[in-house]
Amino acid sequence: MPLSLAAPIAPIAAHSLLIFLLQVGLLLLLAVTLGRLASRFGMPAVVGELFVGAVLGPSFLAWAAPGLHGWLFPAVPEQYHLLDAVGQIGVLLLVGLTGVQMDMGLVRRRGATAAGVSLGGLILPLGLGIGAGYLLPEALVPQGTDVTVFALFLGVALCVSAIPVIAKTLIDMKLLHRNVGQLTLIAGMIDDAFGWFMLSIVSAIAVNAVSTGTVLTSLAYLVAIVAFALTLARPLVRGTLRIAARSEGPGLTVAAAVVLILLASAGTQALGLEAVFGAFICGLLIGTAGRVDPARLAPLRTVVLSGFVPIFFATAGLRMDLTALVRPEVLLAGLAVLALAIVGKFIGAYAGARLSGLNRWEGLALGAGLNARGVIEVVVAMVGLRLGILSVEVYTIVILIAIATSLMAPPILRFAMARVEQTAEEQVRESEHRAWTAHSAPSRNGQVPRGRLATDLVGDPGTDRSTGKGH
């Protein structure tokens, strides 16, 4: 049929729009409220935000008031897809901003120690997760899902950490200037990068079925993406952001960053990899090649963290079904997987820290910090559910792991760091950090020197601030 004769596509129905607006407004209101409440009690805000979805979803509202739940959250795929679209935009921008805040120079300076900690915290939980995937009851594996793919995905879910949760926890506890805090952040960066890499590989295998050709093709695409990022993409990102920085105000810079992140996400999605991997790589480029003044991205950060992200977590919670835990086999499987996740990350990170020359209290603190799954765990779980790799029961278990490990981190960190003496270098770093946060201002051209953002926020462990000389 010629395009001119085709019937116009009808806009969204009035009732569907009404439901969507009510859903977004209610989810955001409750997510912000319960997130703030969780923060007041010393818990990560993500716990309260996920709890909103649990309350409004199958776990409570569908059981207590099925009529209201059926009206507000009708079992219509198109209606849920509207919420998913908002949440996906939010998580892509969040992952992009996480990449912006990574300081690759810091990774190079303390990379050996951090790599040892990260390696231990990756290998053990990955192996335990894969083993658990093969041993879990077949009833928990979605029909038609290859057991190997399921096991690999569970291994990825158990081995990741969460930079946003780790950074927020360290900031709230005033530990970001400590050496252990910096090593935790760097090791978490390595964990995140590995997590996105593995998530892309496993997702590609799940979509295209298990085969050596699929794995090799995915690896080839990943190599091509990294090569493109290191060559053509760097000047492209730098030039785009330099042009945007000439404008008055942060508006054009925010728009340019959003466009770059979304297009990079679309690129990796088109190659059969996960969109979050493209967002992460683009964030790294914006932070290293673009060198954007943090003040110009502050409006984007505010909107993403205060609006999009709470909706994403609340939406993720909507798919939780805590009533599934009433079944003994699901409850026992959940407790077993939770124990493996905690023990694997703690022992792995602790062993890596000790082998790298750190003392036992520093090793305990690193294990606690890296054990916080939070944001990344939820993203991995959502991808698994969307691709049909995870059942609702296993999805619920993975989300509970994210909540439990995020709750465990602050008290254990507080206990361990009380036994680690603060050094003179850390005191200088703390003073510099306070001065920077109090007096930082945008530069005239909207850019800062390379490494300024993360180095000043996190501190340079290899430099004596009083002399400017490296140790």
Secondary structure, DSSP 8 states (H G I E B T S, - for coil): --GGGS-------HHHHHHHHHHHHHHHHHHHHHHHHHHHTTS-HHHHHHHHHHHHSTTTHHHH-HHHHHHHS-S-HHHHHHHHHHHHHHHHHHHHHHHHT--HHHHHHSHHHHHHHHHHHHHHHHHHHHHHHHHS-GGGS-TT--HHHHHHHHHHHHH---HHHHHHHHHHTT-TTSHHHHHHHHHHHHHHHHHHHHHHHHHHHHHH-S-HHHHHHHHHHHHHHHHHHHTTHHHHHHHHHHHHHTSSSSHHHHHHHHHHHHHHHHHHHHTTS-HHHHHHHHHHHIIIII-B-HHHHHHHHHHIIIIIHHHHHHHHHHT--GGGGGSHHHHHHHHHHHHHHHHHHHHHHHHHHHHTT--HHHHHHHHHHHT--HHHHHHHHHHHHHTTSS-HHHHHHHHHHHHHHHHHHHHHHHHHHTTS---HHHHHHHHHHHHHHHH----TTSB--TTHHHHHHH--TTB-TTT--B-
